[in-house]
Amino acid sequence: MDIANKAFFAETNRQPFTTDKLSVEKLQEQLNTAKKALTDISSSRQEIWRGGTSVGLELTEDAKIAFDALAAIGGDDE
């Protein structure tokens, strides 16, 4: 373990563990709100046009990014 990591863990061990239920609930609420927004964005589609004719739908670039972000966050653990 390098010096920076040792210093970090030493400081962390000196700080009291004060995570309370209200803090955890607030963080869970924020996570759920972010997941909802990303889920809404990840379902956005745009029309594909060829020769003046609509031939289908595809994910928008924002939808692709949101989908990747949801995958990084993990599954639905509500």
C-alpha positions in Angstrom: 0.0 0.0 0.0 1.5 3.4 -0.9 1.9 6.3 1.4 -1.2 8.2 0.1 -3.4 5.2 0.7 -2.0 4.7 4.2 -2.7 8.3 5.0 -6.2 8.1 3.6 -7.1 5.0 5.6 -5.5 6.4 8.8 -7.6 9.6 8.5 -10.7 7.6 7.8 -10.2 5.4 10.8 -9.9 8.5 13.1 -13.3 9.9 11.9 -16.3 8.6 13.7 -18.7 6.4 11.8 -21.8 8.6 11.8 -24.0 7.4 8.9 -27.5 7.5 10.2 -30.7 6.1 8.8 -31.9 9.4 7.5 -28.7 10.0 5.5 -29.0 6.5 4.0 -32.7 7.1 3.1 -31.9 10.5 1.5 -29.1 8.9 -0.6 -31.5 6.1 -1.6 -34.1 8.6 -2.7 -31.5 10.5 -4.7 -30.3 7.3 -6.4 -33.9 6.3 -7.2 -34.6 9.8 -8.7 -31.4 9.5 -10.9 -32.4 6.0 -12.0 -35.9 7.2 -13.0 -34.4 10.1 -15.0 -31.9 7.8 -16.7 -34.6 5.2 -17.5 -36.8 7.9 -19.1 -33.8 9.2 -21.2 -32.7 5.7 -22.1 -36.0 5.0 -23.8 -35.9 8.0 -26.2 -35.8 7.2 -29.9 -35.4 9.0 -33.1 -36.9 8.2 -36.5 -34.6 6.8 -39.3 -35.4 8.3 -42.7 -34.2 6.9 -46.0 -35.2 8.4 -49.3 -37.9 10.6 -47.6 -39.5 7.5 -45.9 -39.4 6.7 -42.3 -38.0 3.2 -42.0 -37.8 2.8 -38.2 -36.6 4.1 -34.9 -33.2 4.0 -33.2 -31.8 5.1 -29.8 -30.7 8.7 -29.5 -27.1 9.3 -28.4 -28.4 10.5 -25.1 -30.3 7.3 -24.7 -27.2 5.3 -25.3 -25.3 7.2 -22.7 -28.1 6.9 -20.2 -28.3 3.1 -20.9 -24.6 2.8 -20.2 -24.9 4.8 -17.0 -27.8 2.6 -15.8 -25.7 -0.5 -16.4 -22.8 1.0 -14.4 -25.1 1.8 -11.5 -26.3 -1.7 -11.4 -29.6 -3.6 -11.2 -32.8 -2.4 -9.6 -32.4 -3.1 -5.9 -35.5 -1.4 -4.6 
